[in-house]
């Protein structure tokens, strides 16, 4: 909606450190996006309401307020994709951000290609959700992996892989939000219901079993990767 | 708890003495046997219970039962037996004396234990202090070198950008990246070290699936060192360990990084996770030049000692390995290194499997 006349997407970079903000902006520019910057929460709110960017890149550590507040505030009125930038070791921050409605996160220090890939995925995801009115596709393909929701079937190449009901549910959830991190808590709530114990061990043992059936080498997963301490992500393509 | 233990113990000794007396009386008909037997019981009770009460109670009961059950007339209490008061008094005297000795002995043992604990604590403190000192020395040296490199390279670019080729600029920028990357690793190690140093309570142990950590570390190593080849092997069985995720991840990455940087072999690095009895064991193998020391402690000691004149090559190895060692130590595991028969070295650490997953 807010693409400018050249068809370029605008991205709001909320970051208080100038040198980080600078290098992010020049990366965005060279990759065909139009960057906007805000160095604190107040500015960020102003830019958000006045420019309506296509994506927000949000550093959680802002001088005037907690970045999580911005996520809450934005989610009251907009589904614009938000990618959180956070420091390593602050896994709980990432989980909170995702549970509040952030779409993805990236950990400092990050590489440029990683940053651009995350932005592309988030934008594509947003387009898919906005575009197709019915929302859900019948099948999802990721490389050799095909998940057929209608037949509840999972194929790797020509081989059908059999899963237990729980394992299939996990795969289906990840496939429906392919490219996106789903937190342990989200998956547990979806599969075992809202009153399930928040202990994520059963989920993780299930995932280890899924990998043994799905992946060639479970230690080098190609389809579903672990975001340690946060959740799981099904990789696109 | 203590009262129960003392009472049961007293009752046991007393009952034993009682039945021994019954048997002896029945088989020999000799009445003088019961007194020494009960004295032994009273001494034992006074020795192994706390305070005076149990010994005295046992003495009173002994005096009564000797009179009542083991001296004529049986099943009757009489004061007319000759020498009976003397027996009574000796019982109480024996009991009090033994109880007093026991109490004093206990107090001394407790004092000794406290003293030992204090000594151990002091030793630990000095050890901690020494580690911290070594750490700080290593850090200041290690920080200066890459920072000098970064400043130098960026100054060259700023001041001479019109005179040097684009290729040279890229080269300088690559150096900056490498140095900064190295600094980040260093900071991660430092954070880990302070997390352990702070308090043992600071490490947060949770049940984790070991292979996920290995996968993550290998992924990170591959993107950091794209020109090296790392093979991974995990067991069919799912290994669950109770650990601090961030810290163990650090160890796994450090060991892989060491192999890449210091073994002289980037082609045959192999990472293996396996189960050995009730341990999960992680190994990094290489086919490089091996380590010139018989064990990991010697290796770390040597690297730490040579920090001052350390070359670029060994920079950071000491901090990395000694951090690994401390992390594994607070997890109650083992860390070792050895040379393999067919060349190369293996670095290995093991952690106890989470209890409910040992079957």
Interface residues (C-beta under 8 A of the other chain):
Chain A: X88 X89 X91 X109 X111 X201 X204 X205 X207 X208 X209 X212 X217 X218 X219 X220 X221 X225 X226 X228 X229
Chain B: X180 X181 X184 X188 X191 X207 X209 X211 X212 X213 X214 X215 X216 X218 X219 X223 X232 X233 X234 X236 X238 X240 X245 X246 X249 X273
